[in-house]
Structures are given as structure tokens and as C-alpha cells.
Amino acid sequence: MGMEDDFLLEDEDDQKTIEFIKNYLPQDLKDKFTEDDLYYILDVIVDYYTSSGCLDVQPDEEGYINIDQDEIVNYIVKEAKKDGMGPYEPDDVFFVVQGEMEYGNSLGQVD
């Protein structure tokens, strides 16, 4: 499989993640985030995972890695302000982060 195929699969997965998050959000938040907002936040979440070292931590006895959702939310709000995105309310972003994690859980990736 070539690199172009990898990017197409990644795009398809991102699209599925965004659809899951849209359905996961409470009704009052569904209109607060555009699709572009959700793609941006998803990119920042991935950036957090790769740059924070949280994925390099050894799992506990049950095979779980503890990921602090509040830390991710704070990172997103900070990066969004720096990138001129948003403004996003931390409480609202928290639901997006939860949705992304729930999507991973539904695939058996994260817990």
C-alpha cells in the first residue's frame, strides 16, 4: 500500500471520527462546532497524543493508559488561541475530547 493510500485511509477514519463526535455531542453543542472546527480539534488531539508522550507510558496491570482529558482540553484551548481558531469554551471542548475517546473505545483502540 502506497503513501497516498495511507492518506486516503486516514482521511476516511477522520471522517468517521467526526461523524461519531457529531452524534455524541449534546444537542445544545451540535451547532457550536462547524465541521472545520471538529477537524481542527481532532488534529490538535492527535498532536497532543504524539507530542505529550502519553502514548509512551507503560500501561497499568489491566493494560490501560491513563490519559487526562482536562489536560487535552487545556492544550486544545491554548493551541486554538495561538492559531486564531475558536474561541472555544473548555466545557464544550471537553465533550469533543470525550467523543473522540469514545470513538476509539468503540473500535477497541483506547480505554
C-alpha positions as CSV (number, residue, x, y, z in Angstrom):
1,M,0.0,0.0,0.0
2,G,1.4,3.4,-1.0
3,M,1.6,6.6,1.0
4,E,-1.3,8.0,-1.0
5,D,-3.5,5.0,0.1
6,D,-2.4,5.6,3.7
7,F,-3.6,9.2,3.5
8,L,-6.9,8.2,2.0
9,L,-7.5,5.7,4.8
10,E,-6.5,8.3,7.4
11,D,-9.0,10.8,5.8
12,E,-11.7,8.2,5.9
13,D,-11.0,7.4,9.5
14,D,-11.1,11.1,10.4
15,Q,-14.4,11.5,8.6
16,K,-15.8,8.6,10.6
17,T,-14.5,10.1,13.8
18,I,-16.0,13.4,13.1
19,E,-19.4,11.8,12.3
20,F,-19.2,9.9,15.6
21,I,-18.4,13.1,17.5
22,K,-21.2,15.0,15.9
23,N,-23.6,12.3,17.1
24,Y,-22.0,12.2,20.5
25,L,-22.3,15.9,21.3
26,P,-25.3,17.0,23.4
27,Q,-28.0,18.8,21.3
28,D,-27.0,22.3,22.6
29,L,-23.4,21.9,21.4
30,K,-24.2,20.5,17.9
31,D,-24.4,24.0,16.4
32,K,-21.4,25.4,18.3
33,F,-18.9,23.5,16.3
34,T,-18.6,23.5,12.5
35,E,-17.1,20.5,10.7
36,D,-13.9,22.6,10.2
37,D,-13.8,23.2,14.0
38,L,-14.1,19.5,14.7
39,Y,-11.4,18.6,12.1
40,Y,-9.1,21.2,13.7
41,I,-9.8,19.9,17.2
42,L,-9.2,16.3,16.1
43,D,-5.9,17.4,14.6
44,V,-4.9,19.1,17.8
45,I,-5.9,16.0,19.8
46,V,-3.6,13.8,17.6
47,D,-0.9,16.4,18.0
48,Y,-1.3,16.2,21.8
49,Y,-1.1,12.4,21.8
50,T,2.1,12.4,19.7
51,S,3.9,15.3,21.5
52,S,2.9,14.8,25.1
53,G,4.5,11.4,25.5
54,C,1.3,10.0,27.0
55,L,1.3,7.1,24.5
56,D,4.8,6.1,25.5
57,V,3.7,5.4,29.1
58,Q,3.6,1.8,30.3
59,P,0.1,0.5,30.6
60,D,-1.1,-0.5,34.1
61,E,-1.7,-4.1,35.2
62,E,-5.0,-4.1,33.3
63,G,-3.4,-2.8,30.1
64,Y,-4.8,0.8,30.4
65,I,-3.0,4.1,29.9
66,N,-4.4,7.0,31.9
67,I,-5.0,10.0,29.7
68,D,-6.0,13.2,31.4
69,Q,-8.9,14.7,29.4
70,D,-8.6,18.0,31.2
71,E,-5.0,18.3,30.1
72,I,-6.1,17.7,26.5
73,V,-8.8,20.3,26.7
74,N,-6.4,22.9,28.1
75,Y,-4.0,22.1,25.3
76,I,-6.7,22.5,22.6
77,V,-7.9,25.8,24.0
78,K,-4.3,27.1,24.2
79,E,-3.4,26.0,20.7
80,A,-6.7,27.3,19.3
81,K,-6.0,30.7,20.7
82,K,-2.5,30.6,19.3
83,D,-3.7,29.5,15.9
84,G,-6.6,32.1,15.8
85,M,-9.3,29.4,16.0
86,G,-12.3,29.5,18.2
87,P,-12.7,30.8,20.8
88,Y,-13.7,27.5,22.3
89,E,-15.1,27.1,25.8
90,P,-13.2,24.4,27.8
91,D,-16.5,22.8,28.9
92,D,-17.6,22.5,25.3
93,V,-14.3,21.1,24.1
94,F,-14.4,18.5,26.8
95,F,-17.4,16.9,25.1
96,V,-15.4,16.7,21.8
97,V,-12.5,15.1,23.6
98,Q,-14.8,12.6,25.2
99,G,-16.4,11.9,21.8
100,E,-13.0,11.2,20.3
101,M,-12.1,8.8,23.1
102,E,-15.5,7.1,22.9
103,Y,-14.9,6.6,19.2
104,G,-11.6,5.0,20.0
105,N,-13.2,2.8,22.6
106,S,-15.9,1.7,20.1
107,L,-13.1,0.4,17.9
108,G,-11.2,-1.2,20.8
109,Q,-8.3,1.2,20.4
110,V,-8.3,3.1,23.7
111,D,-9.9,2.7,27.1
